[in-house]
Amino acid sequence: MNIKTNFTIKFFFSFIFLCGIFLNKNAEAANADSLFLSGNFFEASIEYEYLIFNAVQPDSINRYKYRKALCYKKLSNYNSALEELQTIYFDNPHNDSLYRFVSYEQALCFYLNGETQKALWKIDEYFRLNSDSVSHVDFMPLRVFCLNQNFQWNEAR
């Protein structure tokens, strides 16, 4: 192979690789996600804030706010995580899969913040709004911890 052909092939594959990344829906969050996965939670929260600022679609905004709240939770800043989670708006929480994760993280942050009554309230609110008993199983260990913390042993059984 000559040098021109070799260069053309390398350029072509590089171009295809980059196009694949930019056509990917989640590529815009790749930097923030990689910071999160590497344990740089503060830096990742800044990247997610940038993405929130530039996002147009409500679903993207909700997803970035959720991830930013996870950064705050990893930094043990539960109040900031709760503030971020409470700004997420759902048109129809029954049909949105992110709603379950947001509700669980809110309840968990309340519990970790020492506000077990609010955690129980959030769990009960989710149970009332969502009739899917399969997803209720995810909340049960946290609910039992909250009930035990509030000396409600009979109900925890």
N, C-alpha and C positions, 0 to 999 in steps of 0.2 A: 504494500500500500504506500502511496506517496503521502507527503505531508499535508497536502490540501484535503485529501480524502479523510485522513485521520482527524484533522481539525474540524471538518464538516460534520463528521459523525459525532465527535465530542460536543460540538455546539448544538446539534440536533437533539441529542439525549438530554443535555442540560436544559434546553428550551422546553422539551416535553415534561421534564421533571418539575420545572418551575410553574408551568401552566397547570399541572395537576395540583400543585399546592394552592395556587391562587383561585382555582376553580372550586376547591374544597370549601364547603360552607363554614367549617370550623377553623379554617386557616387563619382567619383574622385574630383568633384568640390563641394561636399557637405559642406566641411569645409569653403571654400571661400564663397559659397552662404549663409551659415548660418551667417557668419560674416557680409556680406552685408545686409541681412535682419534684423540683430540686430542693424544696424547703425554704425558698426565699419568699415567705408569705407577705411581708410588708411590700416588697417590690411588685409582687403579683397583684396585690390590692390596688396599687397605683396604676398598673396596666389595665386592670378591669375597670377602674374609674375612667380611664381614657376611652375604653371601648364603650362604656355606658354613655359617655358624652357624645360619641360619634355614631352611635347606633340609631337606626331609624325604626326598625321593626319592634313592636312591643315584646314579642317573644324573645328576641335577642337581648333586649334590655333586662328582662326578667332573669334570663339565664346568666348574664354577667353580674347582676346584683346578687344572685344566689352564690355564685362563685366568689365574689368579693366578700360576702358574709362568711363563707367557709375560711377565707384567709384570716379574717378577724377572730374567728373561733379558734383557729390553730394558734393564734397569738395570745389566746386566753383573754381577749377583749370581748367579753360576751355582750356588754351593753351596745357596743358598736355593731356587732353582728346582729343583734336584735333590731336595732334601728334600721339597718340595711334590709333585713328580711321583711320588716313591717311596711316598707315602701313598695314591695312587689304587689302589683295589682293583677288580678285574674278576672277576665270577663266571665268565664264559666268554670269555676273550680272543679266541677264534677267531671269535666272532660279533659282537664289539663294534668298531665302526669307529673309536672314539676310541683304542683300544689301539695302533693303528699310529702315530697322531700322538704319543701319550705316549711310545712307544718311541723314535721318531725324535728327539723333543725331549730325552729322557734321553741318548741317544747324542751329540747335538749339544752339550749342556751339558758332558758329560764331555770331549769334544774341545776345546771352548773353554776348559775349565778345565785343559787340559794333561794330562788322564788318557786318553791314546789307547788304552791296553790295555783300560780299562773301557768305552770307547766301542765298541771292537771286540767285546768280550764281549756288550754289549747288542745290537749289530746281529746277531751270531751267534745269540743267544737268540731274537730276533724271527724270524730265518730258520728256526730249528728249530720254533718254535711255530706258525708260519704258513706254510702250503704255497702260498699265493697268490703265484706268481712275478711277477705284475704289480706288486704293491706293493713287491717287492724292488728294483725299479728306482729307487725314490725314495731308497733307502739307499745305493746304489752310489757316488755321488760322495763321500759322507762316509766310506764304507768305504775308498775309494782314498786319500783324504787321511790317514786313520789308518794305513794300511799304509805309505804313504810316510814318514810321521813316524817309524814304527818300523823303517825301513830294510828293509822286506819288499817290494822292488821286483818280484821275480818273481811273487809272489802278486797284486800290484796290477795286473799286466797282465791 
